[in-house]
Amino acid sequence: MSKSKLFEEVDFGPIRLSNRIVMAPLTRSRATSDGVPKAMHVEYYRQRASAGLIISEATNISVEGRGYAWTPGIYSDEQVAAWKKVTDAVHAEGGRIFLQLWHVGRISHPDLQPNGAAPVSASAVKPSGKAFTEEGFKDHETPRALEEAELPRVTEDYVKATKNARAAGFDGVEVHSANGYLLDQFLRDGTNLRTDRYGGSIENRMRFPLEVLDAVIATWDKEHVGIRISPVTVMGGSSESDQQRLFNAYVEEIAKRQPIYLHVIEGQTGGDRGKDGFDYDALRQRFDGLYMGNNNYDLDLAVKQLDAGEVDLVCFGKPFISNPDLVARLQLGAPLNAWDQATFYGGDEKGLTDYPALTPEERARYAA
């Protein structure tokens, strides 16, 4: 049985996590068309409550923020009530859960927007790839650039979502500022072509994401807010001419706000951890809070990075899909269930809640 600090308790603002293993936010596309979680979501998250922290699947802050069919929201009373059943179940098992606040920006489609409107973004730059709609995959379309006067409205959507997450019983929220979605679109010079005070210089491009972070922290407090970034992930053809300079500056500004953690996707999401030779230690040195590493971690890499002081918390993604008792399996050295990628998105309980946990007999055998 592993004695690594990965399995030790850790202070996490006003609460204490039972271990340093985090369940990464994982889109599963199984909510109703109105973005309401179902009974299967309650069981899915309850099964995985042994994680030190669960970060919910990305959750839309508004109808405008939607970019994928059947993803959950946190903007209606019905959604809040459904999420409350999830948080109650996780807490009953002794777990902790944050909600990830999501606005996809241009990574959407008129079919997913109110009244068939164009998606919004920092600028009218069409993304590559296709949108996942209820009718299937459709080519992305050119978004509409948000007017400067509209930005307070979008920020207020984050504020309302934060209040709703708190009402739903979440332990905190994560601001999704990664993966080519709205806040990331404002950051990068390939998607932000604005000429107002929200475009041009790095300082200007950081302005709106930092305004959102400030508003979310002001709505709850810094000990209940984390933020996610992905310095080198390219999604929908997003680009940045100087990734290191941008994200060094961004993390310096984030650090001034003192959120409880900085969640960093190291390398290309789901792919090469060493992409572009980005210096993640430069980010770590700029942030005094808890640093959460994510992307293709296994037990050996997690232990290595923790022992070296490179990370404080480790996110596991796909292994949590197929292993509801991942923490126990890692600690006992038990084999992991293989995941079925065909059931990642959409569908019913198959591939969501039907993966087996270790039996008591199996646990005893691996502990011996």
TORLOVO-581430 format. One record per residue (C-alpha): residue in three letters; x negated, y negated, z negated. Coordinates in steps of 0.5 Angstrom, whole numbers, padded with zeros to 4 digits, always signed. Example, Ala and Ser with C-alpha at 12.3 -4.5 7.8 and 13.67 -1.06 7.14 Angstrom:
<recs>
ALA-0025+0009-0016 SER-0027+0002-0014 
</recs>
This chain:
<recs>
MET+0000+0000+0000 SER-0003-0007+0002 LYS-0005-0012-0004 SER-0006-0017+0001 LYS-0004-0024-0001 LEU+0001-0024+0005 PHE+0006-0020+0000 GLU+0005-0025-0006 GLU+0010-0030-0008 VAL+0008-0038-0006 ASP+0011-0044-0009 PHE+0015-0048-0003 GLY+0018-0054-0006 PRO+0023-0053-0011 ILE+0024-0046-0010 ARG+0019-0040-0010 LEU+0018-0035-0004 SER+0018-0028-0006 ASN+0012-0027+0000 ARG+0009-0031+0005 ILE+0012-0027+0011 VAL+0017-0031+0015 MET+0023-0029+0020 ALA+0022-0033+0026 PRO+0028-0037+0029 LEU+0030-0032+0034 THR+0036-0034+0039 ARG+0041-0028+0040 SER+0047-0031+0044 ARG+0052-0027+0040 ALA+0056-0033+0037 THR+0063-0035+0040 SER+0064-0040+0046 ASP+0065-0045+0041 GLY+0059-0044+0037 VAL+0062-0040+0031 PRO+0057-0035+0028 LYS+0061-0028+0027 ALA+0061-0022+0022 MET+0055-0019+0025 HIS+0051-0025+0024 VAL+0052-0024+0016 GLU+0050-0017+0017 TYR+0044-0019+0021 TYR+0041-0024+0016 ARG+0043-0020+0010 GLN+0039-0014+0013 ARG+0033-0018+0013 ALA+0033-0022+0007 SER+0027-0019+0004 ALA+0023-0024+0008 GLY+0020-0030+0004 LEU+0024-0034+0008 ILE+0028-0034+0014 ILE+0029-0039+0019 SER+0036-0038+0023 GLU+0036-0038+0030 ALA+0036-0045+0034 THR+0043-0048+0032 ASN+0046-0054+0036 ILE+0047-0060+0033 SER+0052-0062+0038 VAL+0056-0060+0044 GLU+0051-0064+0048 GLY+0045-0060+0045 ARG+0047-0054+0048 GLY+0043-0050+0053 TYR+0045-0043+0053 ALA+0051-0039+0052 TRP+0054-0036+0046 THR+0049-0040+0041 PRO+0051-0042+0035 GLY+0052-0050+0032 ILE+0053-0053+0026 TYR+0057-0059+0028 SER+0064-0057+0026 ASP+0068-0055+0020 GLU+0069-0048+0023 GLN+0061-0047+0024 VAL+0060-0049+0017 ALA+0065-0044+0014 ALA+0062-0038+0018 TRP+0055-0040+0016 LYS+0056-0041+0009 LYS+0058-0033+0009 VAL+0051-0032+0012 THR+0047-0036+0007 ASP+0051-0033+0001 ALA+0050-0026+0004 VAL+0042-0028+0004 HIS+0042-0031-0003 ALA+0046-0025-0006 GLU+0040-0021-0003 GLY+0035-0026-0007 GLY+0033-0029+0000 ARG+0032-0036+0003 ILE+0034-0039+0009 PHE+0033-0045+0013 LEU+0037-0047+0019 GLN+0033-0050+0025 LEU+0036-0056+0028 TRP+0036-0056+0036 HIS+0038-0060+0042 VAL+0035-0057+0048 GLY+0036-0064+0052 ARG+0035-0062+0060 ILE+0034-0055+0059 SER+0042-0054+0060 HIS+0047-0054+0065 PRO+0053-0058+0066 ASP+0057-0052+0065 LEU+0055-0052+0058 GLN+0056-0060+0057 PRO+0062-0064+0055 ASN+0067-0065+0061 GLY+0061-0062+0066 ALA+0057-0068+0065 ALA+0049-0068+0066 PRO+0045-0066+0061 VAL+0041-0071+0057 SER+0033-0072+0057 ALA+0028-0077+0056 SER+0027-0079+0063 ALA+0031-0076+0069 VAL+0026-0070+0071 LYS+0029-0064+0073 PRO+0026-0058+0070 SER+0024-0051+0073 GLY+0028-0045+0072 LYS+0035-0043+0071 ALA+0040-0044+0065 PHE+0044-0038+0062 THR+0051-0040+0062 GLU+0057-0036+0061 GLU+0058-0034+0068 GLY+0051-0032+0069 PHE+0044-0036+0071 LYS+0044-0042+0075 ASP+0039-0047+0077 HIS+0038-0053+0072 GLU+0040-0060+0075 THR+0037-0066+0074 PRO+0038-0069+0067 ARG+0041-0076+0065 ALA+0036-0081+0062 LEU+0038-0083+0055 GLU+0039-0090+0054 GLU+0035-0094+0049 ALA+0042-0096+0046 GLU+0044-0088+0045 LEU+0038-0086+0041 PRO+0042-0088+0034 ARG+0048-0083+0036 VAL+0043-0077+0038 THR+0039-0079+0031 GLU+0046-0079+0028 ASP+0048-0072+0030 TYR+0041-0069+0027 VAL+0044-0073+0021 LYS+0051-0070+0021 ALA+0048-0063+0022 THR+0043-0064+0016 LYS+0049-0065+0012 ASN+0053-0059+0015 ALA+0047-0055+0014 ARG+0047-0057+0006 ALA+0054-0056+0006 ALA+0053-0049+0009 GLY+0049-0047+0003 PHE+0042-0047+0007 ASP+0036-0048+0003 GLY+0033-0053+0008 VAL+0033-0055+0015 GLU+0027-0054+0021 VAL+0027-0060+0026 HIS+0026-0056+0033 SER+0020-0061+0036 ALA+0018-0055+0040 ASN+0018-0051+0047 GLY+0020-0056+0052 TYR+0027-0058+0048 LEU+0029-0066+0047 LEU+0024-0068+0042 ASP+0018-0065+0046 GLN+0021-0068+0052 PHE+0020-0075+0049 LEU+0013-0073+0047 ARG+0010-0071+0053 ASP+0008-0075+0059 GLY+0010-0070+0064 THR+0018-0071+0062 ASN+0017-0078+0059 LEU+0017-0083+0064 ARG+0020-0089+0060 THR+0018-0096+0061 ASP+0021-0098+0054 ARG+0019-0098+0047 TYR+0020-0090+0047 GLY+0015-0089+0053 GLY+0008-0090+0056 SER+0003-0090+0050 ILE+0003-0084+0045 GLU+0005-0088+0040 ASN+0011-0090+0044 ARG+0013-0083+0046 MET+0012-0080+0038 ARG+0017-0086+0036 PHE+0024-0082+0037 PRO+0022-0075+0035 LEU+0019-0079+0028 GLU+0025-0083+0028 VAL+0029-0076+0028 LEU+0025-0073+0022 ASP+0025-0079+0018 ALA+0033-0079+0019 VAL+0033-0072+0017 ILE+0028-0073+0011 ALA+0032-0079+0009 THR+0039-0075+0009 TRP+0036-0069+0005 ASP+0029-0070+0002 LYS+0022-0068+0004 GLU+0022-0062+0000 HIS+0028-0059+0004 VAL+0025-0060+0011 GLY+0020-0057+0016 ILE+0018-0058+0023 ARG+0016-0054+0029 ILE+0011-0056+0034 SER+0008-0052+0040 PRO+0002-0056+0043 VAL+0001-0052+0049 THR+0008-0048+0051 VAL+0010-0050+0058 MET+0018-0049+0059 GLY+0022-0052+0065 GLY+0015-0054+0068 SER+0014-0059+0062 SER+0007-0062+0062 GLU+0002-0066+0058 SER-0004-0070+0060 ASP-0008-0069+0054 GLN-0005-0064+0049 GLN-0010-0065+0044 ARG-0010-0072+0043 LEU-0002-0072+0043 PHE-0001-0067+0038 ASN-0007-0069+0033 ALA-0004-0076+0033 TYR+0003-0073+0032 VAL+0001-0069+0026 GLU-0002-0075+0023 GLU+0004-0078+0023 ILE+0008-0072+0021 ALA+0003-0071+0015 LYS+0005-0078+0013 ARG+0012-0076+0012 GLN+0010-0070+0008 PRO+0015-0065+0010 ILE+0015-0058+0006 TYR+0011-0054+0012 LEU+0009-0055+0019 HIS+0011-0049+0024 VAL+0006-0049+0029 ILE+0007-0044+0035 GLU-0001-0042+0037 GLY-0002-0041+0044 GLN+0004-0040+0050 THR+0010-0038+0046 GLY+0010-0030+0047 GLY+0004-0030+0050 ASP-0004-0032+0050 ARG-0006-0034+0043 GLY-0012-0037+0046 LYS-0009-0041+0052 ASP-0012-0048+0054 GLY-0017-0047+0048 PHE-0013-0052+0044 ASP-0016-0053+0037 TYR-0011-0051+0032 ASP-0016-0052+0026 ALA-0015-0060+0028 LEU-0008-0060+0026 ARG-0009-0056+0020 GLN-0014-0061+0017 ARG-0009-0067+0019 PHE-0003-0063+0015 ASP-0004-0063+0007 GLY+0003-0058+0006 LEU+0004-0051+0008 TYR+0002-0049+0015 MET+0006-0044+0018 GLY+0003-0040+0024 ASN+0007-0036+0029 ASN+0006-0032+0036 ASN+0004-0025+0037 TYR+0002-0024+0029 ASP+0001-0017+0027 LEU-0001-0015+0020 ASP-0008-0015+0021 LEU-0008-0022+0024 ALA-0004-0024+0019 VAL-0008-0022+0013 LYS-0015-0025+0017 GLN-0012-0032+0018 LEU-0009-0032+0011 ASP-0016-0030+0008 ALA-0019-0035+0012 GLY-0015-0040+0009 GLU-0012-0042+0017 VAL-0005-0041+0015 ASP-0001-0041+0009 LEU+0005-0037+0012 VAL+0006-0033+0018 CYS+0012-0032+0022 PHE+0014-0025+0025 GLY+0019-0025+0031 LYS+0021-0019+0035 PRO+0018-0014+0030 PHE+0024-0017+0025 ILE+0029-0016+0031 SER+0028-0008+0030 ASN+0025-0008+0023 PRO+0030-0010+0018 ASP+0026-0008+0013 LEU+0019-0011+0016 VAL+0016-0013+0010 ALA+0017-0006+0006 ARG+0014-0003+0013 LEU+0008-0008+0013 GLN+0007-0007+0006 LEU+0007+0001+0006 GLY+0004+0002+0012 ALA+0010+0005+0015 PRO+0011+0005+0023 LEU+0015+0000+0026 ASN+0021+0001+0030 ALA+0020-0001+0037 TRP+0025-0006+0040 ASP+0030-0006+0046 GLN+0029-0012+0050 ALA+0035-0011+0054 THR+0039-0012+0048 PHE+0036-0019+0045 TYR+0041-0024+0048 GLY+0048-0023+0048 GLY+0053-0017+0047 ASP+0055-0014+0040 GLU+0052-0010+0034 LYS+0048-0006+0039 GLY+0041-0008+0038 LEU+0043-0013+0033 THR+0045-0009+0026 ASP+0044-0002+0028 TYR+0036-0001+0027 PRO+0035+0003+0022 ALA+0031+0001+0015 LEU+0027+0006+0011 THR+0030+0011+0007 PRO+0028+0012+0000 GLU+0025+0018+0001 GLU+0021+0015+0007 ARG+0019+0009+0002 ALA+0017+0014-0003 ARG+0012+0018+0002 TYR+0009+0012+0005 ALA+0008+0009-0002 ALA+0004+0015-0005 
</recs>
